[in-house]
Amino acid sequence: MGQIIVYQPPLPWQMPYPPGTGPAPQGTPAPARETTDPFDLSSRKTTDPWGLGGAELSDAISAFIAEHPVWLLYARRDLRFPCTACWDPMSHSPRNKQLCPNCIGLGYKVLLERHMTRFVIRGNPAGAPLLGPGYVTDYPVTVHARADECPRPQDIYVEVEWNAPIDQIGVNGRPTRVLHCYMVDMAAPMRQDTLSFFTSGCTPYDFDFDFLTGAIAGKRIERGSL
């Protein structure tokens, strides 16, 4: 009676290595490891769903804002210098700041600027911020500004009437009457490779508009975005 041979296929770890793979012969130097600099942004892969780089997107947003701009007066606080007229060193807060013509109610040295923006009001601008879909705060007032204007929380946007036509406001426009004030609650930098623009969520800022009109009448206003 002949011998019966049963074929058993080799297990995965018993299979031979494919050509060009497998352990290197003894004494072969290990290949150099490829290293990347985590701080070298040029080595990182980025996605660009719009087909625009950061600089191109920034230019596109600036052109979009310039189509139908709303010029706002921006009051920027310099936190290094408390107001010399109304600051109380004991309480670390301003005294009667609403009546201070030096800091126009912000408690610090203030720089006034002209900002060309896209200005959006949702519903009742006097309402409180709402919690929108995705737990994102839906502010009653949203301001879209160019990348070089750098709004910051607790500064204020002032809606005013100007003494110049719209194409000259950025050069020499001066406010003649204050209409509304909005405090920046959140300033979000929007990026596509590089900083492209800012979106600020704002809330109404209660102020004596007549007093504010007189307080800013003689102050220097920095040249706006062109």
C-alpha positions as CSV (number, residue, x, y, z in Angstrom):
1,M,0.0,0.0,0.0
2,G,1.4,3.3,-1.1
3,Q,2.2,6.3,1.2
4,I,-0.4,9.1,1.3
5,I,1.1,12.6,1.2
6,V,-1.2,15.5,2.4
7,Y,-0.2,18.9,1.0
8,Q,-0.3,21.7,3.6
9,P,0.2,25.3,2.2
10,P,2.8,27.4,4.0
11,L,1.6,29.8,6.7
12,P,2.1,33.5,6.0
13,W,5.2,33.7,8.1
14,Q,6.7,30.8,6.3
15,M,6.4,32.4,2.9
16,P,9.6,33.6,1.2
17,Y,10.2,37.3,1.0
18,P,9.2,38.9,-2.4
19,P,12.2,40.0,-4.5
20,G,13.8,43.2,-3.2
21,T,12.3,42.9,0.3
22,G,13.2,41.1,3.5
23,P,16.0,41.8,6.0
24,A,19.2,43.3,4.7
25,P,22.3,41.1,4.7
26,Q,24.4,41.3,7.9
27,G,26.7,44.3,7.8
28,T,24.6,46.4,5.4
29,P,24.3,50.0,6.8
30,A,20.8,51.1,7.7
31,P,19.3,53.8,5.3
32,A,19.2,57.3,6.6
33,R,15.9,58.3,8.2
34,E,14.0,61.0,6.4
35,T,13.4,63.9,8.8
36,T,11.2,66.9,8.6
37,D,11.4,70.2,10.4
38,P,8.1,70.7,12.3
39,F,8.6,74.4,12.1
40,D,9.3,74.5,8.4
41,L,5.8,75.4,7.0
42,S,7.0,74.8,3.4
43,S,7.3,71.1,4.0
44,R,3.6,70.7,5.1
45,K,0.9,69.7,2.7
46,T,-2.1,72.0,2.6
47,T,-5.5,71.8,1.0
48,D,-7.0,74.6,-1.0
49,P,-10.6,73.9,-2.0
50,W,-10.9,77.3,-3.8
51,G,-7.8,76.9,-5.9
52,L,-6.4,80.0,-4.3
53,G,-3.3,80.4,-2.1
54,G,-3.4,82.5,1.0
55,A,-2.2,85.7,-0.7
56,E,-4.6,85.3,-3.6
57,L,-7.5,84.6,-1.2
58,S,-6.6,87.7,0.8
59,D,-6.6,89.8,-2.4
60,A,-10.0,88.3,-3.4
61,I,-11.5,89.1,0.0
62,S,-10.2,92.6,-0.1
63,A,-11.7,93.1,-3.6
64,F,-15.0,91.7,-2.3
65,I,-15.1,94.1,0.6
66,A,-14.2,97.0,-1.7
67,E,-17.2,96.3,-4.0
68,H,-19.7,97.7,-1.5
69,P,-17.7,98.9,1.5
70,V,-19.0,100.2,4.8
71,W,-16.5,102.6,6.3
72,L,-16.4,102.3,10.1
73,L,-14.4,104.3,12.7
74,Y,-12.3,101.8,14.7
75,A,-11.1,102.7,18.3
76,R,-8.1,100.6,19.2
77,R,-7.0,100.5,22.8
78,D,-3.3,100.6,23.7
79,L,-3.3,98.5,26.9
80,R,0.2,99.7,27.8
81,F,-1.1,103.1,28.7
82,P,-4.1,103.6,31.0
83,C,-5.9,106.8,30.5
84,T,-4.2,109.6,32.5
85,A,-7.5,111.5,32.9
86,C,-9.8,108.8,34.3
87,W,-7.8,105.8,35.4
88,D,-8.0,104.9,39.1
89,P,-4.9,103.0,40.2
90,M,-6.7,101.8,43.4
91,S,-9.5,99.9,41.5
92,H,-7.5,99.4,38.3
93,S,-10.5,100.7,36.3
94,P,-11.5,104.1,34.9
95,R,-13.6,106.6,36.8
96,N,-16.7,107.8,34.9
97,K,-15.2,106.5,31.7
98,Q,-18.3,107.3,29.7
99,L,-17.6,111.0,30.3
100,C,-13.9,111.0,29.5
101,P,-13.0,112.8,26.2
102,N,-9.4,111.4,26.3
103,C,-10.1,107.7,26.0
104,I,-13.7,108.0,24.7
105,G,-14.9,105.6,27.3
106,L,-12.3,102.7,26.8
107,G,-10.1,103.5,29.8
108,Y,-6.8,103.4,27.8
109,K,-4.9,105.4,25.3
110,V,-6.9,105.2,22.1
111,L,-5.9,105.1,18.4
112,L,-8.6,106.0,15.9
113,E,-8.5,104.3,12.5
114,R,-10.7,104.1,9.4
115,H,-11.7,100.5,8.5
116,M,-13.2,99.4,5.2
117,T,-15.5,96.5,6.0
118,R,-18.4,94.3,5.1
119,F,-21.0,95.0,7.8
120,V,-23.8,92.5,8.6
121,I,-26.7,93.0,11.0
122,R,-28.8,89.9,11.8
123,G,-32.2,90.5,13.3
124,N,-32.4,92.8,16.2
125,P,-28.9,94.4,16.7
126,A,-29.8,95.2,20.3
127,G,-30.3,91.5,21.1
128,A,-27.8,89.3,23.0
129,P,-25.6,86.8,21.1
130,L,-27.4,83.5,20.3
131,L,-26.1,80.0,20.3
132,G,-26.4,78.9,16.7
133,P,-26.1,75.6,15.0
134,G,-22.9,73.7,15.9
135,Y,-22.6,75.7,19.2
136,V,-21.2,78.7,17.3
137,T,-22.2,82.1,18.7
138,D,-24.4,83.9,16.3
139,Y,-23.7,87.6,16.9
140,P,-26.3,90.3,16.1
141,V,-23.5,92.3,14.3
142,T,-20.7,90.8,12.2
143,V,-17.9,92.8,10.7
144,H,-15.6,91.3,8.0
145,A,-12.3,93.2,7.7
146,R,-9.1,93.0,5.7
147,A,-6.2,90.9,7.1
148,D,-4.0,94.0,7.8
149,E,-6.6,95.7,10.1
150,C,-6.3,93.3,13.0
151,P,-9.3,93.9,15.2
152,R,-9.1,92.9,18.8
153,P,-11.7,92.0,21.5
154,Q,-12.9,94.9,23.7
155,D,-12.1,97.5,21.0
156,I,-15.1,99.2,19.4
157,Y,-16.4,99.8,15.9
158,V,-18.2,103.1,15.5
159,E,-20.8,103.6,12.8
160,V,-20.6,107.2,11.7
161,E,-21.6,109.7,9.0
162,W,-18.6,111.0,7.1
163,N,-17.8,114.4,5.6
164,A,-16.3,112.9,2.4
165,P,-17.5,110.8,-0.6
166,I,-17.1,107.1,-0.2
167,D,-14.0,107.0,-2.4
168,Q,-12.2,109.6,-0.3
169,I,-13.1,108.4,3.2
170,G,-10.0,106.2,3.5
171,V,-7.7,109.2,2.7
172,N,-9.2,112.2,4.6
173,G,-12.7,111.3,5.8
174,R,-13.7,112.6,9.2
175,P,-16.8,111.6,11.2
176,T,-19.5,114.2,11.6
177,R,-22.1,112.2,13.6
178,V,-22.0,109.0,15.6
179,L,-24.9,106.6,14.7
180,H,-24.1,103.4,16.6
181,C,-21.3,101.7,18.6
182,Y,-20.4,98.1,18.7
183,M,-17.9,96.3,20.9
184,V,-15.8,93.6,19.5
185,D,-16.5,90.4,21.5
186,M,-14.7,88.0,19.2
187,A,-12.1,88.6,16.5
188,A,-11.5,85.4,14.4
189,P,-8.5,85.3,12.0
190,M,-9.5,83.4,8.9
191,R,-6.5,81.6,7.3
192,Q,-5.8,79.9,4.0
193,D,-2.1,79.1,4.2
194,T,-1.6,82.6,5.5
195,L,-3.9,85.1,7.2
196,S,-6.7,86.1,4.7
197,F,-9.2,88.2,6.6
198,F,-10.8,88.8,10.0
199,T,-14.4,88.2,11.0
200,S,-15.5,89.9,14.2
201,G,-18.6,89.2,16.3
202,C,-19.8,92.4,17.9
203,T,-22.4,93.5,20.5
204,P,-24.0,96.9,20.8
205,Y,-22.1,99.3,23.1
206,D,-24.2,101.7,25.1
207,F,-22.8,105.2,24.9
208,D,-23.8,108.8,24.7
209,F,-23.5,109.3,21.0
210,D,-23.6,113.1,21.2
211,F,-20.7,113.1,23.7
212,L,-18.7,110.7,21.6
213,T,-19.2,112.8,18.5
214,G,-17.7,115.8,20.3
215,A,-14.9,113.7,21.9
216,I,-13.6,112.4,18.5
217,A,-14.0,115.7,16.7
218,G,-10.4,117.0,17.3
219,K,-8.6,113.6,17.4
220,R,-6.2,112.3,14.8
221,I,-7.6,109.5,12.6
222,E,-5.1,107.1,11.0
223,R,-5.3,106.6,7.3
224,G,-7.5,103.7,6.4
225,S,-7.2,100.7,4.1
226,L,-7.1,101.5,0.4
